[in-house]
């Protein structure tokens, strides 16, 4: 249950982050819409975030956190902090060089990322201009990811999970404060992105100081490249770029291809992906972040049975939270998009197109969450090469199906290819862990997952009947005013959650008393 508490802590603050993220996207949809300007901005916003997920939250974190956790166990906190200072100094140097090169060659980078923009000179010039403003965010946010890795290794999950709230709030404020200063509305938002990076570094620095962690920059960079620990770290980072970042790379493939579909398609996929990121970020990222240091400590101490138990619990929690979320997204895709984004320049056509993509992404949501729960088992053992092999197959699968499905189904075909790739990824991880004797799924866990699917199906049926009842009485209830839509939607949500909880209790999937006892114990300890 300690794992559950860590997941709940990280997931709870991530949920707050996602909610403010939706507020941010509502503001962006209202002021940027889903057209030329928004397409250009989302390419510029996606570019540093791709590298951030690969270097910061992907390859670097999965290589750095196990090494730091091992050092904490073996050599103590002071030696671990020295190692951390050396690592961040090298990381900052490498990323600063990457940022400089990307700023110089940005026109070519944008052409590769969004080849569909080439036919429209104004669109590609705008994307290049915005990307040059947002790309320094890469360096800043990777330092933030590094700070988060240290805090997570020390068992502190709340502050890192809350940091993205600063990005969302800064971007919202930039719409009203900086937007009038830019050539287009998107320029002000782009400035807000980079400003948020500085604020997040300051935020996490406060919590590092509370833990008495002071990172002194190391200026002998070239000497550090010869350091055995740093060399080991970078050997693990290199393959981890693909191993941990497969989801982000698939998103880039989607962006490249969807830029060829037509104006607005990039924005439809962006908003659809943002909706999927709520459960994926809250559940998948929380499980991955909480599990990695725990598994690393158990494996290093030779406690393999405990490591296996933690892995089982992570898969169980992932299935319990992601499968009903996927069914709910499929049934409620259009109402959610309508309520969140259908304002100002975002109309009913954009809602319909985005909802189709949400459904296609949602089918693959549980697969990606379970991959997030299984991948730390390799990283905790220092094995970053195996995930690379899996990633190459997944990337190839995504590319092939995206090309095949793009022509007949447009942006929905591209989203569907990502879902197919997620299933292939999950199959590989399950097979690979079993083959190496690291972990294999137990019969009891399989039965529980099937029960979760059954409960989710019942919940989805109840939600669908609720929608039909509303449409029967109000023709199309989504045409009503917000004063009516929001209460009706809230009732649907309550109905869905209540149905799932009742079914989960009946089938024995959910043990509410155990969860309540855990948090009551935590509350008494804190009192």
RORONU-634299 format. One record per residue (C-alpha): residue in one letter; chain; x, y, z. Coordinates in steps of 0.05 Angstrom, whole numbers, plus 5000, padded with zeros to 4 digits. Example, Ala and Ser with C-alpha at 12.3 -4.5 7.8 and 13.67 -1.06 7.14 Angstrom:
BEGIN
 code unit   px   py   pz
    A    A 5246 4910 5156
    S    A 5273 4979 5143
END
This chain:
BEGIN
 code unit   px   py   pz
    X    A 5000 5000 5000
    X    A 5060 5046 5005
    X    A 5065 5041 4930
    X    A 4991 5059 4925
    X    A 5002 5120 4969
    X    A 5061 5143 4926
    X    A 5019 5133 4863
    X    A 4960 5169 4895
    X    A 5004 5228 4918
    X    A 5037 5237 4850
    X    A 4973 5223 4813
    X    A 4932 5271 4855
    X    A 4978 5330 4842
    X    A 4984 5309 4769
    X    A 4908 5310 4766
    X    A 4909 5383 4789
    X    A 4961 5396 4736
    X    A 4917 5364 4682
    X    A 4857 5404 4705
    X    A 4895 5470 4698
    X    A 4920 5442 4632
    X    A 4849 5436 4608
    X    A 4835 5507 4630
    X    A 4896 5528 4589
    X    A 4872 5490 4528
    X    A 4803 5519 4535
    X    A 4834 5589 4533
    X    A 4878 5570 4473
    X    A 4819 5539 4436
    X    A 4780 5603 4447
    X    A 4834 5650 4423
    X    A 4873 5608 4373
    X    A 4818 5562 4348
    X    A 4837 5502 4304
    X    A 4868 5531 4241
    X    A 4933 5560 4213
    X    A 4957 5597 4275
    X    A 4940 5541 4324
    X    A 4972 5488 4278
    X    A 5037 5530 4277
    X    A 5036 5541 4352
    X    A 5024 5467 4369
    X    A 5083 5447 4326
    X    A 5126 5498 4362
    X    A 5100 5474 4430
    X    A 5109 5400 4412
    X    A 5181 5408 4390
    X    A 5214 5423 4458
    X    A 5166 5376 4492
    X    A 5188 5319 4448
    X    A 5261 5329 4467
    X    A 5240 5341 4539
    X    A 5205 5273 4542
    X    A 5262 5238 4508
    X    A 5320 5270 4547
    X    A 5288 5296 4610
    X    A 5229 5252 4631
    X    A 5248 5195 4587
    X    A 5320 5171 4576
    X    A 5353 5213 4629
    X    A 5304 5198 4685
    X    A 5302 5123 4672
    X    A 5378 5120 4672
    X    A 5391 5170 4728
    X    A 5339 5151 4781
    X    A 5362 5078 4789
    X    A 5435 5099 4793
    X    A 5418 5153 4845
    X    A 5375 5104 4884
    X    A 5431 5053 4886
    X    A 5480 5107 4910
    X    A 5432 5128 4965
    X    A 5429 5056 4989
    X    A 5503 5040 4983
    X    A 5541 5105 4995
    X    A 5492 5153 5029
    X    A 5461 5220 5012
    X    A 5525 5263 5008
    X    A 5558 5219 4955
    X    A 5492 5214 4917
    X    A 5486 5291 4915
    X    A 5558 5297 4888
    X    A 5540 5248 4832
    X    A 5476 5287 4818
    X    A 5514 5353 4812
    X    A 5563 5322 4762
    X    A 5505 5293 4722
    X    A 5464 5358 4718
    X    A 5526 5397 4697
    X    A 5539 5351 4638
    X    A 5466 5349 4621
    X    A 5460 5425 4619
    X    A 5522 5431 4575
    X    A 5497 5380 4525
    X    A 5427 5409 4522
    X    A 5452 5480 4515
    X    A 5491 5457 4453
    X    A 5429 5423 4425
    X    A 5387 5485 4436
    X    A 5439 5529 4400
    X    A 5442 5482 4340
    X    A 5366 5476 4336
    X    A 5358 5552 4337
    X    A 5405 5557 4278
    X    A 5374 5501 4237
    X    A 5301 5512 4259
    X    A 5273 5523 4188
    X    A 5298 5454 4167
    X    A 5273 5422 4232
    X    A 5203 5450 4223
    X    A 5201 5425 4151
    X    A 5218 5355 4175
    X    A 5168 5357 4232
    X    A 5111 5387 4191
    X    A 5125 5375 4117
    X    A 5053 5394 4101
    X    A 5069 5466 4119
    X    A 5118 5474 4061
    X    A 5062 5489 4012
    X    A 5042 5550 4054
    X    A 5102 5597 4063
    X    A 5065 5639 4115
    X    A 5049 5579 4157
    X    A 5119 5551 4159
    X    A 5150 5620 4174
    X    A 5102 5627 4232
    X    A 5119 5558 4258
    X    A 5194 5573 4254
    X    A 5186 5639 4290
    X    A 5146 5608 4346
    X    A 5192 5548 4352
    X    A 5253 5593 4363
    X    A 5216 5625 4421
    X    A 5194 5560 4454
    X    A 5255 5516 4443
    X    A 5298 5543 4501
    X    A 5243 5512 4544
    X    A 5277 5445 4529
    X    A 5339 5463 4571
    X    A 5298 5491 4628
    X    A 5248 5435 4632
    X    A 5301 5381 4629
    X    A 5334 5413 4690
    X    A 5265 5410 4722
    X    A 5260 5336 4705
    X    A 5328 5325 4736
    X    A 5307 5361 4799
    X    A 5244 5319 4800
    X    A 5285 5255 4794
    X    A 5325 5273 4856
    X    A 5262 5289 4897
    X    A 5228 5224 4874
    X    A 5289 5184 4894
    X    A 5283 5215 4963
    X    A 5210 5194 4966
    X    A 5183 5264 4952
    X    A 5130 5262 4897
    X    A 5083 5321 4910
    X    A 5126 5381 4890
    X    A 5150 5351 4823
    X    A 5079 5331 4805
    X    A 5054 5401 4821
    X    A 5108 5437 4779
    X    A 5070 5433 4712
    X    A 5015 5474 4743
    X    A 5062 5533 4737
    X    A 5068 5521 4662
    X    A 4993 5520 4653
    X    A 4981 5582 4695
    X    A 5037 5620 4661
    X    A 5010 5603 4592
    X    A 4940 5625 4612
    X    A 4966 5691 4639
    X    A 5008 5701 4577
    X    A 4945 5700 4534
    X    A 4921 5763 4569
    X    A 4988 5796 4588
    X    A 5036 5779 4531
    X    A 4989 5766 4473
    X    A 4982 5840 4455
    X    A 5058 5846 4451
    X    A 5068 5793 4396
    X    A 5059 5793 4321
    X    A 5003 5741 4329
    X    A 4964 5716 4389
    X    A 5009 5654 4389
    X    A 5073 5694 4399
    X    A 5052 5717 4469
    X    A 5035 5646 4489
    X    A 5102 5621 4462
    X    A 5138 5672 4507
    X    A 5098 5646 4566
    X    A 5122 5575 4553
    X    A 5196 5593 4561
    X    A 5182 5638 4622
    X    A 5148 5579 4656
    X    A 5212 5538 4652
    X    A 5248 5588 4697
    X    A 5191 5589 4747
    X    A 5190 5512 4752
    X    A 5266 5510 4766
    X    A 5257 5561 4823
    X    A 5198 5522 4851
    X    A 5235 5455 4856
    X    A 5298 5489 4881
    X    A 5259 5509 4944
    X    A 5241 5436 4958
    X    A 5312 5411 4944
    X    A 5338 5461 4995
    X    A 5287 5434 5045
    X    A 5318 5366 5034
    X    A 5387 5398 5044
    X    A 5406 5381 4972
    X    A 5451 5435 4943
    X    A 5476 5423 4873
    X    A 5541 5459 4859
    X    A 5554 5467 4784
    X    A 5616 5430 4758
    X    A 5654 5472 4707
    X    A 5706 5420 4686
    X    A 5657 5391 4636
    X    A 5707 5356 4591
    X    A 5739 5322 4651
    X    A 5670 5298 4673
    X    A 5660 5262 4606
    X    A 5718 5217 4628
    X    A 5686 5203 4696
    X    A 5666 5128 4700
    X    A 5598 5142 4731
    X    A 5580 5196 4680
    X    A 5602 5150 4624
    X    A 5558 5094 4651
    X    A 5500 5144 4657
    X    A 5506 5166 4585
    X    A 5513 5094 4561
    X    A 5446 5081 4592
    X    A 5416 5146 4566
    X    A 5433 5134 4493
    X    A 5389 5073 4483
    X    A 5337 5100 4531
    X    A 5322 5157 4482
    X    A 5281 5107 4443
    X    A 5264 5060 4500
    X    A 5229 5111 4544
    X    A 5206 5158 4490
    X    A 5167 5113 4444
    X    A 5101 5147 4459
    X    A 5129 5216 4444
    X    A 5164 5191 4380
    X    A 5098 5161 4357
    X    A 5066 5229 4369
    X    A 5118 5262 4324
    X    A 5105 5211 4270
    X    A 5032 5228 4277
    X    A 5048 5303 4271
    X    A 5090 5293 4208
    X    A 5035 5253 4174
    X    A 4976 5292 4198
    X    A 5007 5357 4172
    X    A 4994 5326 4103
    X    A 4920 5315 4118
    X    A 4900 5388 4117
    X    A 4891 5451 4158
    X    A 4863 5438 4227
    X    A 4883 5365 4231
    X    A 4944 5379 4275
    X    A 4899 5416 4324
    X    A 4847 5361 4325
    X    A 4900 5309 4344
    X    A 4931 5357 4394
    X    A 4865 5368 4432
    X    A 4848 5293 4428
    X    A 4916 5274 4455
    X    A 4910 5325 4511
    X    A 4846 5292 4533
    X    A 4880 5224 4533
    X    A 4938 5253 4572
    X    A 4893 5263 4633
    X    A 4889 5189 4651
    X    A 4956 5172 4618
    X    A 4991 5226 4659
    X    A 4953 5217 4724
    X    A 4956 5141 4723
    X    A 5011 5119 4675
    X    A 5063 5171 4695
    X    A 5046 5165 4769
    X    A 5056 5090 4768
    X    A 5121 5094 4729
    X    A 5151 5149 4773
    X    A 5130 5117 4838
    X    A 5151 5046 4818
    X    A 5221 5060 4790
    X    A 5257 5079 4855
    X    A 5219 5025 4894
    X    A 5238 4970 4845
    X    A 5310 4996 4842
    X    A 5318 4991 4917
    X    A 5287 4922 4922
    X    A 5328 4894 4865
    X    A 5392 4925 4891
    X    A 5379 4894 4959
    X    A 5365 4826 4928
    X    A 5292 4827 4950
    X    A 5265 4797 4886
    X    A 5199 4771 4915
    X    A 5182 4841 4941
    X    A 5200 4870 4873
    X    A 5153 4820 4839
    X    A 5097 4838 4888
    X    A 5107 4912 4873
    X    A 5104 4897 4798
    X    A 5039 4859 4806
    X    A 5008 4916 4846
    X    A 5030 4967 4794
    X    A 4997 4928 4738
    X    A 4934 4918 4779
    X    A 4929 4992 4795
    X    A 4943 5010 4723
    X    A 4887 4966 4697
    X    A 4839 4987 4752
    X    A 4847 5061 4735
    X    A 4859 5061 4659
    X    A 4808 5011 4633
    X    A 4746 5047 4660
    X    A 4776 5113 4639
    X    A 4783 5087 4567
    X    A 4711 5064 4564
    X    A 4687 5130 4593
    X    A 4727 5170 4541
    X    A 4698 5128 4485
    X    A 4626 5140 4507
    X    A 4634 5213 4529
    X    A 4684 5238 4477
    X    A 4637 5287 4442
    X    A 4606 5316 4505
    X    A 4674 5327 4536
    X    A 4703 5362 4474
    X    A 4639 5403 4467
    X    A 4640 5428 4538
    X    A 4715 5440 4543
    X    A 4734 5469 4476
    X    A 4672 5489 4434
    X    A 4679 5564 4445
    X    A 4700 5624 4404
    X    A 4738 5600 4342
    X    A 4728 5526 4359
    X    A 4662 5503 4328
    X    A 4618 5441 4323
    X    A 4657 5413 4263
    X    A 4722 5417 4302
    X    A 4687 5382 4360
    X    A 4664 5324 4316
    X    A 4733 5315 4285
    X    A 4769 5318 4352
    X    A 4720 5269 4385
    X    A 4734 5217 4331
    X    A 4808 5221 4347
    X    A 4794 5216 4422
    X    A 4757 5150 4412
    X    A 4814 5122 4369
    X    A 4866 5142 4422
    X    A 4824 5118 4480
    X    A 4823 5045 4456
    X    A 4899 5042 4465
    X    A 4900 5079 4532
    X    A 4903 5017 4578
    X    A 4959 4987 4535
    X    A 5002 5049 4544
    X    A 4988 5053 4618
    X    A 5008 4981 4628
    X    A 5072 4992 4588
    X    A 5087 5049 4636
    X    A 5078 5000 4693
    X    A 5123 4947 4662
    X    A 5180 4988 4633
    X    A 5211 5007 4701
    X    A 5226 4932 4711
    X    A 5280 4937 4657
    X    A 5305 5006 4677
    X    A 5311 4987 4750
    X    A 5360 4932 4729
    X    A 5401 4981 4687
    X    A 5375 4949 4623
    X    A 5359 5004 4574
    X    A 5378 4965 4511
    X    A 5318 4917 4511
    X    A 5266 4973 4510
    X    A 5303 5002 4449
    X    A 5292 4938 4411
    X    A 5219 4939 4429
    X    A 5214 5013 4409
    X    A 5242 5001 4340
    X    A 5188 4950 4326
    X    A 5134 4995 4356
    X    A 5157 5055 4315
    X    A 5157 5013 4252
    X    A 5088 4987 4268
    X    A 5061 5057 4281
    X    A 5091 5084 4216
    X    A 5066 5027 4173
    X    A 4994 5030 4199
    X    A 4993 5106 4199
    X    A 5011 5107 4125
    X    A 4961 5052 4109
    X    A 4904 5083 4148
    X    A 4917 5157 4135
    X    A 4887 5158 4065
    X    A 4821 5123 4079
    X    A 4810 5151 4149
    X    A 4850 5215 4153
    X    A 4871 5239 4223
    X    A 4830 5182 4255
    X    A 4871 5131 4218
    X    A 4935 5162 4246
    X    A 4908 5160 4317
    X    A 4886 5087 4306
    X    A 4957 5069 4285
    X    A 4983 5095 4351
    X    A 4933 5049 4387
    X    A 4955 4989 4347
    X    A 5028 5005 4363
    X    A 5010 5009 4438
    X    A 4983 4937 4436
    X    A 5047 4913 4402
    X    A 5088 4949 4455
    X    A 5050 4916 4513
    X    A 5057 4847 4482
    X    A 5132 4855 4476
    X    A 5141 4877 4548
    X    A 5099 4820 4576
    X    A 5136 4769 4533
    X    A 5205 4799 4547
    X    A 5197 4802 4623
    X    A 5171 4730 4625
    X    A 5227 4705 4580
    X    A 5281 4735 4625
    X    A 5248 4711 4689
    X    A 5238 4782 4714
    X    A 5162 4778 4719
    X    A 5103 4740 4690
    X    A 5029 4755 4697
    X    A 4993 4710 4747
    X    A 4926 4676 4736
    X    A 4894 4715 4792
    X    A 4916 4781 4760
    X    A 4888 4760 4693
    X    A 4821 4743 4725
    X    A 4820 4811 4760
    X    A 4834 4848 4694
    X    A 4776 4812 4660
    X    A 4731 4831 4718
    X    A 4753 4904 4709
    X    A 4736 4900 4635
    X    A 4667 4872 4652
    X    A 4654 4927 4704
    X    A 4676 4979 4653
    X    A 4629 4951 4600
    X    A 4570 4956 4647
    X    A 4590 5027 4664
    X    A 4595 5045 4590
    X    A 4526 5016 4577
    X    A 4496 5057 4633
    X    A 4530 5120 4607
    X    A 4505 5107 4536
    X    A 4434 5098 4562
    X    A 4441 5163 4601
    X    A 4461 5199 4537
    X    A 4403 5169 4498
    X    A 4354 5190 4553
    X    A 4380 5262 4550
    X    A 4375 5264 4474
    X    A 4304 5235 4477
    X    A 4281 5291 4523
    X    A 4321 5349 4493
    X    A 4332 5327 4421
    X    A 4407 5342 4424
    X    A 4426 5361 4495
    X    A 4494 5387 4473
    X    A 4457 5445 4439
    X    A 4432 5469 4507
    X    A 4464 5526 4545
    X    A 4522 5514 4593
    X    A 4475 5524 4651
    X    A 4441 5458 4630
    X    A 4498 5420 4598
    X    A 4546 5422 4656
    X    A 4496 5394 4709
    X    A 4474 5340 4660
    X    A 4546 5321 4646
    X    A 4561 5320 4720
    X    A 4503 5272 4731
    X    A 4530 5227 4676
    X    A 4598 5226 4708
    X    A 4569 5211 4777
    X    A 4527 5156 4746
    X    A 4588 5125 4712
    X    A 4632 5127 4774
    X    A 4577 5100 4819
    X    A 4562 5043 4770
    X    A 4635 5022 4765
    X    A 4646 5025 4841
    X    A 4583 4983 4854
    X    A 4603 4932 4801
    X    A 4675 4930 4825
    X    A 4651 4917 4896
    X    A 4604 4862 4873
    X    A 4658 4827 4832
    X    A 4711 4836 4885
    X    A 4756 4880 4843
    X    A 4758 4938 4892
    X    A 4773 4934 4966
    X    A 4750 5002 4991
    X    A 4762 4985 5065
    X    A 4836 4969 5052
    X    A 4846 5036 5015
    X    A 4809 5075 5069
    X    A 4851 5042 5124
    X    A 4915 5061 5088
    X    A 4897 5134 5084
    X    A 4869 5135 5155
    X    A 4935 5107 5180
    X    A 4971 5160 5140
    X    A 4927 5214 5170
    X    A 4939 5190 5241
    X    A 5015 5189 5230
    X    A 5012 5261 5204
    X    A 4968 5284 5261
END
